Amino acid sequence: MAESVVTEGEGGDATRRDFIHIAAGAAAVGAGVMAVWPLINQMNPAADTLALASIEFDMTKVQEGQQVVIKWQGKPVFVRYRTPAELQRVIADNNARDLKEPQTDAERTKPGHEPYLVVLGNCTHLGCIPTFGTGDFGGWFCPCHGSHYDASGRIRKGPAPLNLVVPEYEFLSDTRIKIG
Amino acid sequence: MSAHESTYVPKTGIEKWLDTRLPIVRFGADYMSLPTPRNLNYWWTFGGILALCLVIQIATGVILAMHYVPNTELAFASVERIMRDVNGGDLIRYTHANGASMFFIAVYLHMLRGLYYGSYKAPREMIWIVGCLIFFLMIATAFLGYVLPWGQMSYWGAEVITNLIGAIPVVGEPVLIWLRGGPAIDNATLNRFFSLHYLLPFVIAGCVVLHLWALHHAGQNNPVGILIPKDRLKKDTVPFHPYFTVKDGFAIVLFLILFAIFVFFMPNALGHADNYIPANPLVTPAHIVPEWYMLPFYAILRAIPDKFGGVVAMFAAIGVLFVLPWLDTSKVRSMRYRPAMRTFFVIFVLVGLGLGWCGAQLPDAPVVPGMPSFQLFDGQLNSYLWLTRLFTAYYFAFFLIIMPIVGLKETPLPIPATISEPVLPGGGDAMTAAAPASAEKKG
C-alpha cells in the first residue's frame, strides 16, 4: 500500500484515487444508514397506537375511600378518592425524611380537587402493579420486589427509585377528567 | 485438529465427480476421522447433547409456529388449542417447553466443564467467547419464547425484563418504547417477540458453526489439559468415529431418558401455574419468578439496592464470562492439577446453586425462620436479601479476585508430559509399540 502511494503519488493519481475511495466509502455508509433507519424506526409505536393517546373519565364513579383502575395506553391508571384521614396523613408527611423523590401532596394533585389522586398504576421499579392497603405507609405495596408507597403515591421504602407517575391530565368539568 | 490431513479417498464415480466440484462428502469424512484425545470423559459429551437440543428445539418450534397465532386476543387460546385439539400437539409443546430446560441443564454442565478443565485458555479463547455468545443468545431466545403463550407469567415477565432497559439513564425510556412498540407491552410487542424468537435459534446455529470451526482449528482440550505434542498425535488420539460417536450416543440416550421423564410424567414441574391464566395487564401475580435457569441472574439483579445498578450487575454477571481467558493467570489448564483452585471451584458451583435458590424466594423472607436478627442498612441480616448479596459477592470475587490471585500464588501439582502417562506405566509407550503392529495386521 505504502509503495503504491510513493510511486503513483508523483503523477497525482494516488491522491485523486484516495479521494474517490473515501468519497465512495462515505456515500456507501451514508446510504447504508439511510436504508437501515426505516428498518429500525418501524419498531417505534405505530400511528394507530399513538392515536389512543387520551381518554376521558367520569369522576362520580369513584366513591370516597374507593379506587378505580382504568386502562390508558395499555397501562393501568389508579383514580383514588382519598378519605380525610388519608389526606391528613400524606400532608403531614410532606416533609418526611424518607422521601426519595421529595414532592408535596399538592404538587401531585389539581387545586380544588385534592382528594382525587390520579397516578399510573405501574411500580416505578420494574412495572408490577402495587396493591392498596398492604404497605407500611397507608398506601400501596408492590408484591414483586417490596416497594412501599404512601397514599400520595410517593415512594417511601424499597427498590423503586421514583414516586408513582402522575400522568398529564386536566379537569374538563368538576366531575370529568381527560387523561393524556 | 488443525494438523489433520484428509484421508478420504473417493471410491465411486459419483463421489469422484462430486469431490472435484463440491467436496461435501470429504468434509463429512474428515470430520468423522478427526483425531480426538483418547482420554475425554463423559463431561465432554454435552457438546453433542447440546447440538441435539438445538435440533429438537428448532424442529418442535417450527411445528408449533404452524399452529400458534401471535396476537394478544388469540395467542393464549391458540396455545390451548395446540394442547387440546392439534394431533399430538400437547406432546410437541411439552417437548419444546421442557426442551428449553434440558438445553439449559446441558449448557450449564458444558460451561462448568470448560471452567474446570480450563478449556477457555490459549489457544481456545475464541471457542469460549463464541460459546458465551451462544449462551447469551439462548437466554434471549428463552425469554422471548416464554412471552408467546401470553399467560400471566409471560406478560409480567416481559414487563419486568423490558423495564430493565428503561433503567438505563437518558436513552432508557425511548429505547423501551421502541422495543415494545408502544407505551405498554401489547400486540406490537408480542408480534415482534414471535418474529425474533423464530430468528434467534438460526443465529445460534450460525454461532455453533463458528464454535465448532474454532474447536477443530485449535483442537479439543482434554481432562489432563495439556496440548498433545505433535509426535504423540498418533498415540494419544483416536478417530472421532466410532470412538466418540458411540460415547456421545450413549450419553445422549441417558440424557433423553431424563428428558422423557419430564415430558411424559411431569411436564409442568418446571413451569408456573400462573402461566395458565391469560395475561391481564391490570393484575400482577403475587410472586413473579423467572424460569429456573434464569434464577441466579435474577437473584443478582435483586441483590443491588439501586435499579440501574442491579441491571448492570446482572449483565456483568454474564459479561465477566467473556473476559474469563484473561482473568485466569494460571498456565495450568486442568484443575486436576490445581488443588487450591479446585476448592474455590466447588464453592463457586454451590454459590451458583445458592443464587438460584435465593432467586426463587421473597427477598424479605428470613432464611432461618425465628432466628433473631437485626436491621443491616436496608434489610434484616437474616433474610434472603443478605444471603443473595453474600453469594453475589462470591460470584464476582471468584472471577475478578480469586482467579487472578490464585493463579499467581498457588503451587500446582506436577503435570504429566502426555495424556497416557497418568494411566499407563511407561507413558503408554509399551502399548503404542503394539499399536502399529495391529494396524499392519488389519492392513
Chai-1 contact restraints between the chains, C-beta under 6 A:
chainA,res_idxA,chainB,res_idxB,connection_type,confidence,min_distance_angstrom,max_distance_angstrom,comment,restraint_id
A,M43,B,W178,contact,1.0,0.0,6.0,A-B,restraint_1
A,M43,B,G181,contact,1.0,0.0,6.0,A-B,restraint_2
A,N44,B,W178,contact,1.0,0.0,6.0,A-B,restraint_3
A,P45,B,G181,contact,1.0,0.0,6.0,A-B,restraint_4
A,P45,B,G182,contact,1.0,0.0,6.0,A-B,restraint_5
A,T49,B,G182,contact,1.0,0.0,6.0,A-B,restraint_6
A,V69,B,L282,contact,1.0,0.0,6.0,A-B,restraint_7
A,Q73,B,P183,contact,1.0,0.0,6.0,A-B,restraint_8
A,G74,B,A184,contact,1.0,0.0,6.0,A-B,restraint_9
A,G74,B,D186,contact,1.0,0.0,6.0,A-B,restraint_10
A,K75,B,A184,contact,1.0,0.0,6.0,A-B,restraint_11
A,P76,B,L282,contact,1.0,0.0,6.0,A-B,restraint_12
A,L126,B,V160,contact,1.0,0.0,6.0,A-B,restraint_13
A,L126,B,N163,contact,1.0,0.0,6.0,A-B,restraint_14
A,G127,B,E159,contact,1.0,0.0,6.0,A-B,restraint_15
A,G127,B,N163,contact,1.0,0.0,6.0,A-B,restraint_16
A,C128,B,T284,contact,1.0,0.0,6.0,A-B,restraint_17
A,I129,B,T284,contact,1.0,0.0,6.0,A-B,restraint_18
A,P143,B,A286,contact,1.0,0.0,6.0,A-B,restraint_19
A,C144,B,I288,contact,1.0,0.0,6.0,A-B,restraint_20
A,G146,B,D364,contact,1.0,0.0,6.0,A-B,restraint_21
A,P161,B,K307,contact,1.0,0.0,6.0,A-B,restraint_22
